Amino acid sequence: MRGLRVACLQNAPAHGCVRENIARADALLQARSADMEGVQLLVLPEMAFMGYQWRSKEHIDEVLDDGGALTLEWCKQTAKRLGCVVCCGLARRSMRRRLNSMVVAGPDGQLVDTIDKTHLYATDKTWAEAGDGFQSRYVVPGLPIGPVGFGICMDINPRDFQVPRPYFQAPPDDYEFAMYHLNAGSRLIVFSSAWCRNHPDDVPEAYVEKDDAQVSAETLSAWLRRLEPLRGQDVHFVCADRVGEEPLRLLGKDSELRTRFSGTSCVISLKDASVLKALSASEEGILVVDIPLSGGFPSTEV
């Protein structure tokens, strides 16, 4: 049985410090260089080098263009150096639109695709516009399996589900993201995330301290709930999520509270809803997983 070796980089980016965050990612990769041998796919979190919380279009414009260019160049160079596909979250500008996106770079160092976040979280709505819909590619050069689906954080949740709680609990038939990938036949779902432990509009009492084990259990449970229509399918979910924290004042809120992120980067087999491997809710590091593949691409014979 063939396999697919994937790696997820879990980092705690310093807000707005793109060059420093890139240097930190390089150090994490260097520390695991032996394990990175043979990796075919490297996934990084949402807004991996820029930080997540921005209070306005003008605020994010401070890093938007330069930070996006630096991120894209790093992805292309790293993909070529490692000989793998690199998927990484960033903010970008397309014409007059500001978008929360994922770039996909191929092992030849060329840009393969750009994926835009479709379901915006409250934090995105301060600066970004929604993308035009979910995506799945039949072929991603460098990957021995297809179709490959993509998603960014809030995409997995219902559109515009807000506080008060439970703001991530959808009606039973409201699984836009999972149903899209079920209908598209996606065999691999690449997911970049900055999953927050609290909604920015939560009351202060909701910002309770939880240990890593509880945070990871709740995070994995939330993702599996939202992927329910794909259970029993030969699909793997590969998620890179960030860790660390950012102050709510970055969103313009008069608060000393800090958004904390959930980590738990993971690879999940949806065939039996099993977690093949996951990082903790707070550590920086690289997760490397060998995924067994029972097939590559679906038959196109009639």
Secondary structure, 3 states (H helix, E strand, C coil): CEEEEEEEEECCCCCCCHHHHHHHHHHHHHHCCCCCCCCCEEECCCCCCCCCCCCCHHHHCCCHHHHHHHHHHHHHHHHHHHCCEEEEEEEEEECCEEEEEEEEECCCCCEEEEEECCCCCCCHHHCCECCCCCEEECCCCCCCCCCEEEEEHHHHCCCCCCCCCCCCCCCCCCCHHHHHHHHHCCCEEEEEECCECCCCCCCHHHCCCCCHHHHHHHHHHHHHHHCHHHCCCCCEEEEEECCCEEEHHHHCCCCCCEEEECCCCEEEECCCCEEEEECCCCCCEEEEEEEEECCCCCCCCC
